[in-house]
Amino acid sequence: MEIKEAVIVQYDVDTLIEPKYNPRKISAKQREEIKKSLTEFGFVTPLVVNINEDRRNIVVGGNQRLRIAKSIGFKTVPCVEVNLSEEREKELNIRLNKNTAEFDYELLKKYFEKDLLLEIGFTESELGKTLSDYEEKLAEFDNDNCEMPIVQKFNEKYDSVIIFCNNEMDFN
């Protein structure tokens, strides 16, 4: 199959057609996040539009962004053109929406402020996948920097725990 270089073409929003089969849906919160992104940064990711003579101007990818762009007054949007049969068009539609990566929460925590991530649309429970302060502190310890050897979790060799107390208050 010949793959040609992608060229971005501006399309009038009123000439683009949303396919009836598009199974993608978004929540009101996601809609607001996309709207905010389009308002703040413009259209930085083009839509994908079919130019096949039987499927001309069908939006293969970016239907939600198209709807939102229309609602906030965009007259034209950037598009990448593909020439696909209806069957291949449907496949690409699903692949564009399904084949997405996951976030590395440790890198998010390392390089981004939590407030920004929450503003972008991450939830507290998603960001909870990062280590808590306690877990980070605990992870700093190993047998080289502890007074006593650390017993590994779930090691069946040990069936008891000994707690050493350094003062009377701890002992009680």
C-alpha positions in Angstrom: 0.0 0.0 0.0 1.3 3.4 -1.0 1.5 5.9 1.9 1.7 9.5 0.8 3.0 12.4 2.8 0.3 14.1 4.9 -0.7 17.5 3.8 -2.8 19.8 5.9 -5.6 21.5 4.0 -8.1 24.0 5.5 -11.7 23.0 5.2 -14.8 25.1 5.7 -16.6 23.6 8.7 -19.9 23.6 6.9 -18.6 21.3 4.2 -17.6 18.5 6.6 -19.9 15.6 7.4 -20.0 13.6 10.6 -20.5 9.9 10.0 -23.6 8.3 11.4 -21.5 5.3 12.7 -19.1 7.3 14.9 -19.2 5.5 18.3 -17.2 8.0 20.2 -18.9 10.1 22.9 -17.6 12.5 25.5 -18.9 13.8 28.8 -19.7 17.5 29.4 -16.5 17.8 31.4 -14.4 16.4 28.4 -16.3 18.8 26.1 -15.3 21.7 28.3 -11.7 20.6 28.3 -11.6 20.3 24.5 -13.2 23.7 24.2 -10.7 25.2 26.6 -7.8 23.7 24.6 -9.2 24.9 21.3 -9.7 28.4 22.7 -6.3 28.6 24.3 -4.1 26.9 21.7 -6.2 26.9 18.5 -6.5 23.8 16.2 -3.0 22.2 16.7 -4.1 18.7 15.7 -5.8 18.4 12.3 -9.0 16.4 11.6 -8.9 13.4 9.3 -11.2 13.8 6.3 -12.0 11.2 3.6 -11.7 12.4 0.0 -12.8 9.1 -1.6 -15.4 10.0 -4.3 -18.0 7.8 -2.5 -17.2 9.2 1.0 -16.2 12.8 0.2 -15.8 15.1 3.2 -16.7 12.5 5.8 -14.7 13.2 9.0 -12.9 10.1 10.0 -11.1 11.5 13.0 -11.9 14.5 15.2 -15.7 14.7 15.1 -15.9 15.9 18.7 -13.4 18.7 18.0 -15.3 19.6 14.9 -18.6 20.0 16.8 -16.9 22.1 19.5 -15.0 24.2 16.9 -18.3 25.0 15.1 -20.0 25.9 18.4 -17.2 28.5 19.3 -17.1 30.1 15.9 -14.4 28.4 13.9 -15.1 28.9 10.2 -12.3 26.7 8.9 -10.3 23.8 10.4 -7.1 22.1 9.4 -7.6 18.6 7.9 -5.4 15.7 6.7 -7.0 14.0 3.7 -7.2 10.2 3.2 -8.7 8.3 0.3 -10.4 5.2 1.9 -13.3 2.9 1.1 -16.1 3.0 3.7 -14.9 -0.2 5.3 -11.3 1.2 5.7 -12.7 4.5 6.9 -14.6 2.8 9.7 -11.5 0.9 10.7 -9.4 4.0 10.8 -12.1 5.8 12.8 -12.0 3.1 15.5 -8.2 2.9 15.5 -7.8 6.6 15.9 -10.0 6.5 19.0 -9.0 3.1 20.5 -5.2 2.9 19.9 -4.2 5.4 22.5 -1.4 5.2 25.0 -1.5 5.4 28.8 0.2 8.0 30.9 3.4 7.4 32.9 2.2 8.9 36.2 5.7 9.0 37.7 6.8 11.2 34.8 3.7 13.3 35.1 4.5 13.8 38.8 8.2 14.5 38.1 7.7 17.1 35.4 4.3 18.7 35.9 2.6 20.6 38.7 -0.4 18.8 40.2 -2.6 21.9 39.9 -1.9 22.1 36.2 -2.8 18.4 35.7 -6.0 18.9 37.6 -6.8 22.0 35.5 -6.1 20.0 32.3 -8.7 17.4 33.4 -6.9 14.7 35.4 -8.8 13.5 38.5 -7.5 13.1 42.0 -7.9 9.4 41.7 -5.8 9.3 38.5 -3.1 11.3 40.1 -3.4 9.1 43.1 -1.6 6.5 41.1 1.6 8.4 41.9 3.4 7.6 45.2 2.2 9.3 48.3 4.7 11.2 50.4 4.8 8.3 52.8 5.5 5.8 50.1 8.2 8.0 48.6 9.9 8.3 52.0 9.6 4.5 52.6 11.1 3.8 49.1 14.2 5.7 50.1 15.2 3.1 52.6 17.0 -0.1 51.9 19.2 -2.5 53.8 22.3 -0.3 53.2 20.9 2.8 55.0 18.9 1.1 57.8 19.8 0.1 61.3 18.2 -3.3 61.0 17.6 -5.3 57.8 14.3 -4.7 56.0 12.1 -7.7 55.8 10.7 -8.0 52.3 6.9 -7.9 51.9 5.2 -11.2 51.5 8.3 -13.2 52.4 6.9 -16.4 53.9 10.1 -17.1 55.7 9.1 -14.6 58.5 6.0 -15.2 60.5 6.4 -12.5 63.1 7.3 -8.8 63.5 9.6 -7.4 66.1 9.2 -3.7 67.0 12.2 -2.1 68.8 11.3 0.8 71.1 13.8 3.5 71.9 12.0 5.2 74.8 9.4 4.5 77.5 6.6 6.2 75.6 7.2 3.9 72.5 7.4 0.9 74.8 4.0 1.6 76.3 
